Amino acid sequence: MRDRAVTGGQRASELSAVAVSDRFRLFNFTRRDDHLVYLWVLRAMDRLRAVHQLQAHPDDVARVLAELGRAHDQVPSAEENLRSRLDALADDGVVHRLEDASRAGSLVRYRNRQSVYQFSELGYQAFSAVEEVLAARPQDANLSRLVFSDILDDLRAVAAANRSGHGERIWRRLSRLDAVMEDMARRSARFHLTLGEITRSTDASPETFLRHKNTLLTHMTDFMAELDRYLPRLDEAVRDVERTGVATMIGRAAAADERPFLDRDERLEDWRRRWAVLRAWFAADGAESSRAAELRAATRTGVSGVIALLRQIAEAQRGGVNRSTELRHLAEWVFNAPDEGAAHALMAAAFNARSARHLGGAHEDAEDISVRSTWWDAPGVEISVPLFRRGKAPAPGVPQPVRGRSGIRGELRRRQASHRAAEREAAGGLVEAGVHGRVLDEAETRVVLKLLTRALEARAVVAGRLRDASGGNEVLTVRLVPAPEGSAVRTAHGVLHLPGLRLELAPASHARGALR
């Protein structure tokens, strides 16, 4: 079920890095040297759990292991260090370790640690996942074509129960639909993966494919025929349920849901997600096809691939040449090669295997790098692209002629002259109108700020006092005179405050120097 897989992936992706690391620790027992011993210890605890003995003492685990050893020859001996292995599983979070003082029949036993162990929730799921992988058989893969009639009956029953207001019946039917859909999605995904595995390994063992080709084609064509027959009915059944009121149906299913660890809003959201997944499987919306239609297209593509592969095998058997025979001939040529060098050259030519090219260079600050630094710890050296791709160091090349840019220079001179003319015009306006009692425009503001900067840079302290300063151009002179009341200049962008200074303007001919 693609939507369910996507939802599960989104939930897993929301976990933090610490939570992901903690859950990966649940599989630590599979990577230990004695992983088979840990597996049988968990199987013994699972057998105790099956008879409702949730908490197990190491003596109970040892007893069940002995029973399993009498039934299975491959059960390893776990009598030694059984408690330490259970403690290791407890450290990984697979089981919980509890202290049970009721088992102490004497003072000596009371002083010793009396621990009991039970599966944690996530630990049992990790153990079940490992057991499911170990018990998987590729030959069990199949497409479930007989389930469509049951799905249609359940959808019709949901619509009838929603019309009559029977909440418990809605919950039972939707729960069964959810389980059936999950099983069908798992079966279809597993079947197509197995089909791809058979197709991939056909060159090595075509006998397996030829032995099952007729059954395989019949199985897939029957599934497509059944899906084509039921898909319009299932689409209509889904829309019939929607006509009875989806919100009402979800509310009644959530009310009948007996999961105690979820509140009503969480149950509503869960059932809303389940219905969305179920609807996406059988109801098409506009140009977007349903998941069942996509499964039908994938199955049809699989049938075409099987027929093409069958034709390829038949042609290979008639000609006597396929990948298997080619590999046998190559192995014979390598075996009959005159020496080892010729055998290596033949294999390199057959598989296009070439020796690695190693590039190197000197670092710009080679003296700052210790000669004891390993190549892993030392900083990298930049390698040019021509050296990496063609094995040749880059050359500076022929000097390029100097290109004249008279047009660009002329445009820059024109802009500079225009800017200076606008600045002189603004300075003339300042001389006539002054800076106080009005708002300066953009050009006048730029002239005042430029001259004000020159005046501030020209200030100096003489005899412990800050004297006035001035800055000007060919049209205007700005003077900064110390004044306790200060001054302010209004511009188009706001008010420029000059605390402790008064701004005075004068024509350039009246300037008395940059510093007084």
N, C-alpha and C positions, 0 to 999 in steps of 0.2 A: 504494500500500500504506500504509494509514493508520498501522499500528503502526510500520512502518519510518520513515515521516515523523516520527512522534512521537519515536522513538528518536534520529533524526538531529537533530531540534530540541533535544532534551535535551543531546546532546553539544555542539551549537553554543552553547547557553545556558550551558554550564559554562566557556566560554572567558572569560578576563579581558578588561577593556576595552582593555588594551594589545594583547593578541593579536588582538582584533577589528579594531582600528585598523590593525595590520600587515597583516591579510588584505584589508582594504578598499583598502590601497595597491596591491594587485596589479591593480586596475582603474583606476588613475590614467591609463593610456594612452587609455582610452575618453573621458576628459573634456578631453583636450588639443585645441587648435585643429587640429592636423594628425593627428587620431586615425586617419584612413584610412592615412596613411603608416606609422604604428606597426602597424596591423593587417596590412598587406602585408609588413612586415619580419618579423613573427611568423609569417606564413604561409610566408615563405621559409625561416625556421628550422625550421618544422614539416616542410617538404618535405625538408630536409637530414636531419632526425631520422628520416624515413620510410625513408631509404636507409642508416640506422645511422651517420650522421655526427653524433655527439652534440655535438662541439665545433666551432663554426663561426667562422672568421675573417671580419672585415668584407668582405674580398675575395670570400669564398665567398657571403656573403649578397647582395652586389651582383650576382654572376653569376647567382644564382637569380632575383633580382628582374628582371634583364634577360630571362631566359627567360619568366618570368610576364608581363612586359610585351608580349612578342611574341604570347602566347596570349590576353591579356585587355587590352582597350583602356583599362579604368578603373584600371589599375595606375599610381599616381603615381610621379614620379621621386624617388628617394631617394639619389641619388649624393652630394649635398651633405649634410654633417652626419650621415652614416650612423653613424659611430663615436659621436657625441654622443647620438644616439637610442638606440643600444645601451647606452651608459653610463646613460642615464636609465631604461631598462628594468631595468638591473642595480641601480640605486638603489631602485627600487620593489620589487625582489625577484622580478620575473618571470623573469629570467635570472641566471645566475652569470657573473662575469667572472674569468677565469683568465689567468695569464701563461704564454706558451709560448715559451721561449727557443730551442727547436729550429727555429723559423721564421726565426731571424736568420742569414742567409747571409753577412753582412758585419758589420764592426764598426759601421758607421753604422746598419744595421738593428737591431743588438743594443742600441745605445744608445737607439733609439726603442722605444716601448712596443709589444710584440707580444702583444696581448690576443686571447683567444678566448672565445667565449660559448656557453653551453649552457642549456637550459631548467632551471629549478628545478621540483621536484615540484609545489608549489602554483601556481607560475606557469603550468605547462602545464595544470593543471586550470582556472585562470582563463581562459586562452586558449580552451580547449575549451568552456567555458560560454558565452563570447561567440560562438563559432562556432555553437554549437547554437541560440542565440537567433536569430542572423541567418539560419540555414538552416531555421527552423521554418516550416511551411506549414499553415494551418488546414485545408485540404482533405485532409490526410493523417490526420485524426482518425478513429478507428474503434474499435469494440468487438470484442475478439478472442473469438469464439465457438468456433473450431476448436481452441483450446488445451486445452479441458477433457479431451479424450480422452488427450492426452499427459500431463497432470498425473495422471490416474488410473493410467496405465501406470507412471509413475515412482513413485508411492506404493506400488503393488503390488510393484514391483521392489525398493524400499527394504525392505519387510517381508520379502521372500524373502531378500535379501542379509543382513539382520540375523539371520535364523534360521540361515543357513549360515555366518555369521561372516566374510563377505567385506567387509573394511573399505574397500578402494579402490572397490568398486562402490557402497557406501553413499555415499562422498564424491562420486563422479561424479553419482549420481542427485540427491543433495541440492543439489549446486552447480547442476545444471541446473534443479531446481525453484525455487531461489532466484532465478535469472536470469529464468525464465519468469514467476514471480509479480511480480517487480519490473516487468517489461515490461507485464504485464496491468494492474497498478495504474496505471502511467503512462498507458497507453492509455485506460483508463476515465476517469481524471481529466481528461485532455486532451479526450476526447470530450464530457464534460458541460460543460466550460468553453466549447468551441466551440459546443455547442448553446445555451448561455446567450447567447453573442455573437450568434448568428443570431437568437435571439428578441428580443434588445435592438434590433437594427438592422432589424427587419422593417418598422417603420413607414416608414423611409426607402427601403428597397428590397425590397418584398414579392415581386418577381419571382424573386429568388434562392431564397427559401423555397418558393415555389410550384413552381419547377423541380425541386427535390430532395425534395419532401414525401413522395412515394410511396417512393422509395429509402430515405429516412430512417426512415419508419415500418416498412418491411420489415426493415431492418437491426436495429432495436431489438427488434421482436417475435421475430425469429429468435434473437437473443442470449438473450432471456428464456426462450424455449422450450428452448434448449440447456442453459441453466443449471438450469432446473427438472428436466430429465431427468438431469443428472449430479450435482446437489447431494446427493441421498441416497447415491449411490455414493461420492462423495468423502468424505462424513462417515464412512461405514463403513470406507473405506480408511485414513483417518487413525487411527481407533480400532484397526484391525488392526495398524498400525505400533506403536501404543502397547502393544498386548498382547505384542509381541515384546521390549519393554524399551527405553524411551526413553533412560535413562541409558547403557545399553550401546551403543545406536546412536550417541549423541552422542560417547561416548568413542572409538568406532572411527572416526567421521568426523574427530575432532580428531587422532587418531593418524595418519591418512592425509593430513592437511592439510600442505602443504609450504611454508607461508609462514614464511620464516626469521626475520622480525623480531617474531614473536609467540611467547611461551612457551606451554606446554601449558595453563596455567590461562586465559590470554587466549583461546586457540583454543576451549577448552571453553565459556567464557562466550559467545563469538561464535556458535558453533553452537547453543547453548541458546537464544539470542535468536532465531536464524533459525527454529528449529523452533517456538518460541512464536508467531511471526508467521504461519508457515504453518498451524499448527493453528487460530489465531483466524480464518483466512479460511474454513475449511470445516467446523469442528466447533462446534456450538452447545452451550453449557453452561447448562442450566436455562432461565431466563427471558431470558438474554442471547443475542441472535441472532448468527449468524456474519457476517463481513464480506461474504461472497458474498451472503447474504440481504439485507443492507443495500444492496449494489449492485443487486440485483434490484428492491428497493423504489424506489431512486432512478431506475432505468431506467423502471419503470412510471409513476412520477410524470412523467418526461420525456415519455413517450408521451401521457399525459393533457394535458400542457401543449401539445404539438404539435397535438393534435386541437382543443383549445380555441382555439389561435392560428389554426388553419386556419378554424375557424368564424367567428372574429372578422374575418379578412381577407375571407371570402366575404360577410359581412354588410356590411362597409365598401364593398366593390366594388359590391354591389347598391344601396346608398344613395348612393354617390359621395362619402362624407365619411369621412376618416380624419385622422390627425395630419398627414400630408403636405399634404393639401388645406387643412387649417386653417392651417398655416403659410404656405402660398401666399396665402390670402386676407388673412391678417394683414400679410404683406409688401406686398400691393397696397394695403391701407388706409394703411399707413405711408407708402408712396411717394406716394400721392395726398393726404396731409395738407396743409392750407393753409400751415403754417409749421413751423419746427423745434420750437417749444414744443409744438405739438399732437402732433407725432410722438413726442416724448419722453413726453408724458402718456399717449398711446395704448400705448406699449411698457411704461410703468410699470404701467398698469392691467392689461395682458395677463399680465405676469410677476410681478405683485404686488411690484414693486420700489419701495421707499420710501427717502427720504433719511434719512441717519443722524442720530440725535439726540445732540447733544453735551452732556454734563453737566460742570459745574465748580463749584468752591468754594474758599474761602480756607483756607489751612493755619493751624493753631493757632499755630505759631511761624514766621510768614512772614518776620520779620526775620532769622532764622537761615539762610534760604535765599538763595543768591546770585541776583541778577537775571540773571546770565549762564548759569545752569544751564538746560540743555535740558529739555524735557518728559520725555525718556527717563531722564535722570539724576536729576531732582528727585523727592523722595518723594511718594507718592500721598496723595490726600485722601479721607477717608471720605465716602461718599455714602449718604444714607438710602434705605431701600427704597421708600417712597412717591414720592420724587423720581425714582428710577430707573424704576419701573414706570408711574407715572401723570403724571410731570412736575410734580408739586406738592410744594412744600416741606412738611415735617411741621409740624403745629401742636401746641402743648402740650395743647389740649383743655380741657374744663370741669373745674374742680377737683373731686376726688372727696370725698365726705363722710367724716368721720373715723368709723371703725367702732369701737364699744366692744368691748373684749375682757375683760369682767369675769370670765368663766369661766376664761380662761387665767391672769389675774392671781390669782384665788382659788386655783387649783391650784398656782401658783408659791409663794404665801404658805404654803399647807399643807405643801409639800415643805420650805420653808425652816424652818418651825417644827419639823417632824419631825427635820430634820437637826440643829438646835440642841439639841433634847431628847436625841437620841442622843449628841451631843458632851458635854453636861453629865453624862449618866449615865456615860460613859466616863471623864471627868475625875474624878468622884467615886470610881470604882473605883481609879483611879491613886493618889488621896490615901490610900485605905485600904490598898492592897496594895503600893504602890511600883512601881519599874521594874526593880529588880535581883533576881536569883534566880528569875525566871520568864520565860515567853514572852508577849509582848503580843499581843492579838488585833488584828483589822483596825481597829476603831474606836479602840482605845487607841493604836495606832501612828499614826493620822492626827492625834490630839490632841497626841502628843509631838512629831511632826515640825512641826506648825504652831507650837507654843510654842517649839520649838528654833530655828525660823527667826526668830522675833521676838527671841529672846535673842541670836542671832548678829548680827542687824542692830543691836542696841543696844550692842554692845561698843565700847569706846573705849580709847585709850592715854593714861594719866595719868602724868606724870613719867617717861616712857620705859618704863613697865611696862603690861602688858595686865591690867586688873582684871577681876574677875568681873562677869557680867551676868545679867539675868533677863528673862523674858517670861511673861505670864500672862493668864488670863481671869477671869471672875467666880467660878470654882470653884477653880482651881489656878494655882500659880506654879512655873515651872521656872527653876532657877538653874544657871549654868555657872561652876564654881569651878576656877581653874587648879590642876592636879595633875600632877606628873611622871609618875606611873604610868598616867594616863589612865583610861578606863572603857569599858564595852561594854554595849549594850542588845540583848537578844534579842527579835526580832519574828517574826511568822508568815512573813515574806518573807526572813529572814536575820538576820545580826548587824550592828548599827550600832556602829561603832568611833568613839570620840571621843578621839583622841590628845592628851595634855596637858590634858584637861579632865575634870572629874567632874560628873556630872549629879545634881542634888538636887531633890526635890519638896517643896512645902509648901502648906498651904491658902492661899487668897487673902487671908484676914484677917491672915496673918503676913508678907505681902509688905512689903519695905522699900524699894521703889522699883525703877525699871527699871535704874538704874546705881548702883553703889557706888564 
